[in-house]
Amino acid sequence: MNTFPPGSRRTIVPVLILVVWSVSYLALGLLWAFGGPGYPFDAGRAGAGDILLDPLPAAAGGGLLAMSALVAGAVAVLATRGPLHRALAVVAVVAGVGLAVLLPDVRVMMTAGYLPVMLVAALAGQAEFSMIATMLTWPTVNLLILMAAGVSLMFLGTRALIGGFGRPGGGAGALRIGRYATAVAVAVPVVYAVTRFGWLLGVPVGISDQFLAHIAEITPIGAGLSTLGLLGAFLTVGLVRPWGENWPRWVPFLRGRPIPARLPVCAALAAALPITSAGLMYARKKLTGEQVGPAGAADELGAWLPEMLWPLWGVALAVAALAYLARRRHPAHALRP
């Protein structure tokens, strides 16, 4: 028998994710709280650390994860009975932001960016498959699991809180907000790319000649990330352009057909979360005086300032995506070629 009320089938996947995560991490959290093995954080680390839980002892960190698992389990059970109560929906969103945005660090973004490249290189015989395994360590996999649970919590909570997408008149406002947010979400990766491509070409944008010589061997890494960022910026423009609503003529087989509204939204949000997490990690470490980037980067403005803008990039991208979804629900506000 289907225990989900009518109209709630879209919540089945996040509910199932939360049920599995809640049972698993309640047990793991208690295990770690009592000194069990496999704790995925750098417990008791001096300073801010890459993860917010790093400075805490394993007992405290494990206890917090166990409490989060209990909250997630309650949300999952109550979501099977219909939309969450507003207070619980707020709790779900806050807990989800903590798990999916505040806790993870740059490793999630690095894994998402480099894993496809490494896989292609391995298939082409240019790299060993064993190198891929070195990226998927248990601490990194744990962060990916936490992000999946956090996204599920945010989905269920936001679904209960936001009902304005279908209100009359929302499309025009969504287009205006979307344009401002898109401009920010495009500008930040362009600024980052200008510095990193400049370094690759031997131009010390924002840094000294001496520092450029010091990091010359790793400039292709920054350029590679910049390429992904520029591709993302190009696709972000589609959130406020007609070709973001209907497949362009240069797309075979699909040209002219409507693009499913949730496709670009899910893609944008999937990118916004790790971008924001990575930026918050860099900002937190910079504010606490910890090392950000290679040795000597603290005195080189171009080496750390662009990363400080990543949280703004991530938030703007998420706002642009939600504004796109709101506008797509108002056919009268569809963009004309």
N, C-alpha and C positions, 0 to 999 in steps of 0.2 A: 504494500500500500504506500502511495506517495504521501509523506507527511508534510510536504510543502504546500502552503495555501496557494490558490490560483494567482497567477501573475508573478510568482516568486521563483520560477525555475532558473532565472539568471543568477540567483544566489546559491545554487547548489554547489558549484565548484568552489567558491570561497568558503562556504560552510564546511565542505569536506576537508579542504586544506586546513582550516582552523581546528577541526576535530582531531585530525591526525597530529597536527603540531602541538595542540594542547596536551594530548595524552603523552606524546613523546617527550616534550620539554618539561612537563611537570615532573616526570620521572628523572630526566637528566638534571634538571635544576636542583632537585632534592639530593641527587647523587653528588653533584658538585658542591652543594652547600655543606655536605658532611665529609668533604675531602676526597671524593671519588676521582678517578682518572678521567682524562679527556677534556678538561676544562679548556675552552677555545680562546680565552683571552689572556693577556699578559698581566696576571693578577699582581696587585701591589706595586705596579711600576711607578717609579718616581716621575713627577711631572704630569702633564695632561694626557700623554699617550695618544695613540691613533684612535682608540675606541674609548667612549665615555666610561665603560666599565673597567678599563685597564687599571686605574689607580685603586680600585676596590679589591679587597681580599676575595678569594674564590667563594667563601661562605656567603658574603653579601651579594656578590654577582649571581651566584646560583639561586639564592633566595628570590632575587628580583625576577629572574627568568621564570621561576616556578609560579610567582604571583601573576606574572604576565600570562602564563599559560592558563591559569585559572580564569582570568578575565576573558581570554580568548575563547575558552570553553563555554563560559556563560553566554557570551555574544553568539556563538555558533548555535547553541541550543535555543535561545530565544528568537533567533532569526528564522528558525523553522516554523515559527508560529505567526509570522507576519513582520511588518516593518518594526524596527526597534523603537522603543520609547526614546524621546528626545534626549533625556539625561544619559541613558546608556549609549546612545548614538554618539554623543560628545566624548564619552569615555573611550569608545571604540576608535574614534578618529585620533584622539590624543595618543592612545596606546599604539595605534598603527603608525603614526608619525614617528614615535619613539623607536619602534622596531625597524621601520623601513627607511627612515631618513637620518635620525640623530645617531643611532648606534653604528651603522656601517661606515666604513672609511673608503679610501680611494681604491682598495683592492677590487671592489665590485665593478667599478667603472673600468679598471685596467683589465679585469678578466673578460668583461663584455667586449672590450675593444680589441684585445689581442688574441683571444681564443679563436675567433673565426680566421684571423690572419695566420695563426700558427697551424690551424687545421688544414688550410689550403696549402701552406708551405710543406706540411708533412705529406699530404697527398701527392704533391709535386716532387717529392723526394728531396726537398731543400732543407728539411728539418726532421728530427726524430720525434716519433709519437711520444716518447718518454718525456720530452720537454713539456708537452701538454699536461701530463700528470703532475709535473712540478708546480703548475699554476693552481691546480685544484687540490690544495691542501685542506685539511679539516677546518682550520680557522676560516679560510675563505669560503668553503662550502657552507659552514655555519652561518656566515653573513648572508649568503644567498638565501638560505632557508628562513632566516629572520626577516629578510626583505619580503619574501613571498607571504609570510604570515602577516606582516605589517600591511602590505597592500590589500590583503583580504579583509583585514579589520577596517581599513580606511574605506574600502568599497561598501561594506555593509553599513558603516556609520554614515557616510556621505549620502548613500541612497536614501536613508531615512531622514536626513536633515535638509537636503536640497530638493525642493519641489518647484523652483521658479523657472526651470528650463522650458516648461510648456506654457507659461503665462503669456497672454497677448502683449505685444510690444517689446518682448525680450530680445527679439532678433536684432533690432537696430542698435540697442545698447551693447549687445554682445559683439557686434561688428566693430564698434568704436573701441571697446576695451581690447578686443582681439588685435586690432592694428597696433595699439600702443605696446601691448605685451609682445607681439611678434617683433616689433622694432628692437626691443631690448634683447629678446632671445636670439636675434640675428647679430646684433652689434657685438655682444660679448665674445662669441667664438671667432669673429673676424679680428677683434683686437688680439686675442690669443694667437691666432694664425699669423698675424703680421710679425709678431716677435719671433715665433718659432721658425717660420720660413726664412725670415731675415737671417737668423743664426745659421740655418742650413746653407745659405748662400754666402756666408762669411760677413754679413752685415751685423754689427753688434747693437741691435735695437734694444735700447733700455739697459744695456750692460756695458762693461768695459771690454776693451780688446783683450786684456789679460784673462778675464773670466771666460770669454768666448774661446780662447785657446785652451783653457782648462777643461771645457765641456765639449770640445769639438767632436769627440767620438760618439757622444750620445745625442747630438742634435738631430739625427734621423728619427729618433724616438718621438721627440716633440713634434717634428714635422708630420709624422704618421698620425699622431693624435689630432693634429690640426686639420689634416685632410678629412678625417671622420667628422670633426666639428664643422668644417665648411659644408660637407655634404648634408649634415643635419640642418645647418642654417638655410641651405637651399630648400630642403623639404619643409622647413618651418614656414617659409614664405607662402607655401601652398595653403596654409591655414587661413589666409586672407585673400587668396586668388581663385579665379574660376577653375583653374586646373587642379585645385585641391578638392573640388567637389565632383568633377567628372574626369575620367581618365583622359589624359592628353592624346592628341592624334599620333604621337610618336610611340605610344605603347601598343604593341601588337595584340590583337584579339580582344582587347578591352577598350580600345579607343571609343570615346563618346559615352560610355556607360557610367552611371553614377558610382562614385566611390562609396563603399559602406562607411557611414559616419564614424563608427567606432574604430575602424582600422587606423586612421591617422591619429585619433585620440589615444588609443592604447599604445601606439608606437611612441608618441610624444611623451606620455607619462612614464613609459618604461625607460626612456632616456633621462627625463627630468629627475627621477629619484636618485640614481647614482651620481649624477652631476652635482646635485645639491649636497649629497652626503660627502662627496670628495671635497667640495668647496668649504663646507663647514669644518671638516677635519683640518684643512690647511689654515683656515681663519683661526680656529681654536689654538693650534700649535703656534701660529705667529703671535697671537695675543699673549700667550704664556711664555714667549721668548724661546721656544724650542726651535730646533733646526728644521727649516723648510727647504727642500731641494738639496743640491750638491753643496759641499763645503764651500764657504765663502759667498753663498747666495744671499745672505742677510743684507749685505750692502749693495746688492744689485737689484734695482727697482723692477726691471723687466723680468727678473727671475722668479718673483713671487707675487707681484701685484695682479697680473691677469687671473691667477687662481683665486684670489680674494673675491673676484667678481662671479665666480661660478655659482654660489648660492642664488644670486640675483638672476643668473641665466636659467637655472633650474626652475625657480618659482615663476619667472616670466613664461617659460615654455609650458608649464602646467596651466597657467592662467589662459594662455593663448589656445591651448588644446580644449579646455572646458568652454571657452567662449565660442570656439568653432562648433562644438557639439550643440551648444545652446542655439546658435544661429541655424544650424542644419535642421533643427526641429521647427523652424519657421520657414516654410517654402517661399513665402512672399519676400524673404530677404536673401534669396539665393543670388549669388554674384553672376553678372552677365559677362561673357567674353568681350 
